[in-house]
Amino acid sequence: MSQSDADSAGLSGSDLDEEQRFPMGTAPDAVEQPPAPGIDITKPHVARIYDYFLGGKHNYAADREAAAQLLQVMPTVRTAARVNRRFLIEAVRWLAQEAGIRQFLDIGSGLPTQQNVHEVAQAIDPNAKVVYVDNDPLVRVHADALLATTPNTVVIEADLRDPEGLLNRPELRERLDFTKPIALLLVSIVHFIEDTAQALKVVKTLRDALPSGSYVVLSHGVHDESIADTLDEAVAIYRRSNTGVTPRTRDEIARFFEGCTMIGNGLSPMAEWSIHGPLVDHEENRIVSINELPEMRGFPLLCGVGRIER
């Protein structure tokens, strides 16, 4: 794992204690960039809050205020965002390198950061194709700029809650071949669909559109009775930010993988997930243990990768 991987995954010591150094969520190097036309920066957006937790600069005062409130309720949420990013990087690397996947559909992709999906996949095969999808116009603005000279990669502004509309978008059909395996990336996005029946229907619609041999990569907030009050506070903060969120039970999350064979250690707590045994630092060939992230024990987020079998 390169230093950029480690930084974006939250494995360095300076990142792990950043919550304590900036408890109110305002890093000293935060830069207020002028918004693109038509983008409302007075209301926080989950993509920009996540960008802030990853150390990005594509966020605004309202996003940082919401992030500060979340940090007060769940002090490890910044580290969780970065470990969640590590999960995405490791999954994409394995899919491209070991499973031979050359097509990726990343829904709820968020703002560009270090080690983006196309960079990981195309480092293994420059011909790998990636479609990013997000409903935040700012994501499209920044991604368009980043991808202007990047072949085989496109960003679509669309909403996960309308999977049929997304699947019928010409930009998607022109980029991806639905007769060949595709990796569907749903990383920390499905829990923002509040109604469980709707969430299951959305994921099923997307999953059913993919051929056998495709993969589902998903992380999702899990309901944990032992920290129910904390979760309720976090949910309330998101709802005040005009974004509903629903942590679900393990059994409910497992249903998103119906028809799939789970890979690695299956549906697992975020910091314990691995696709092939312990997490490995690819640069130093060093085992990364959960013991290096003790504050992540029990964090309410489950991760998994499943292969669609028909």
C-alpha angles and dihedrals in degrees: 000000000000123000089256089054091050093047094050092043094050099241101130121093094237090056095046093058097038091105089063094045093050104024095165093053098248111122114197093238095055108131122199105224118198109259122242115253114282096021116124108216095174090081123058119243126203093232091056093043088053090047089055093050089052091054096256127147100217093099138094140216094274091051093048092048091054089047090051091053091050091050090054091054098037110020093187095055093101091054089045091056090053095046087049087055089051088055090054093048094048093047094049092046091052093045092052098038104035107018096040095232113164101174126067130184108193111190117190087017096166127204121331113272138155117313098015118192094257091050093052095044097041092049085067097038120006088205094062112123123222131187117191119200127190136150095219110097089209089063091056092047094053095037092051089055093047094046098042091107097028115103124211092026131099138166123220125195104222142126124253089217090069102055095160091055091049094048090052095051110121091219089059096046092046092053104039129051107219092197089068129061117282130189110228109206115201101165115171093332111096093068087067088071099085100198111072095206090053092046092052091048092049094051092044091052091052094042093049090054091061125084124242111280092042121123137228116212113189141164121184141175111257127213110242117184091201090067099026094132092052092048091049090054092049091048090050091053091053091047091052085054090058091254122112119210131187122195108206137202121265091252091052092049091048089060090068085069097053110147091020133115108224117236128216114350093346126227101359142161108281099249093046099048119116133164094212112015124293118007111264129212098228095203098048097025086231125149113245108212131198084237087073089061103041093155089063094063107120096005104159101246127104126200134194147159121213133185115222110235123190 
